[in-house]
Amino acid sequence: MTEILDVGDQPRDYRDPEERRARDERRREREAKAEAFAEVFVKEGSLSRAAKILWPEIPPAKAYDKARTLSKTQTFQDALPKVTERMKAETNIGPEWVLRRLKAQAETAVRAADRIRALELIAKHLGMFIERKEVRSMRLDLSTLPKEELIRMAKERIKALEGKGHCQESRP
């Protein structure tokens, strides 16, 4: 089996068990690093904060560049959903937990604005704030219109629908 690892790499033959073992070990190391980075990224919520935590000895700009480069790798992209799901399961945070916390905030917050915001978020979740638009329809008694006016209106409507691609001509 021949594999090219990078554009500049020469093809390598991994039929040798030792070569295969070394390749698998490098892959596991990359996956472990990506998973560790993904975990810090999820906890911190930003690349720059994750970079400062992981590489404090590197100047912040270079650490951020390193983090940005790592975040674009397929290994990191694969690790991110796994880490996110694992952390959700570990913390037991779900909709019920959020609603309990919002309810407590609505009941105990010192500032009125915080209580109102908590109530607003609860109401939105429960679907209480559905924006409704009033639609009025005009009823037109077509029997009172002259025949010529009805034909003109029908032709205008057909022309408008044809312009939008809703009608196909079926003339012989």
PyMOL commands that set and color helices and strands:
alter all, ss='L'
color gray80, all
select helices_A, chain A and resi 17-44+47-54+60-71+74-91+95-108+112-125+142-144+147-163
alter helices_A, ss='H'
color red, helices_A
select strands_A, chain A and resi 2-3+12-13
alter strands_A, ss='S'
color yellow, strands_A
deselect
rebuild
show_as cartoon
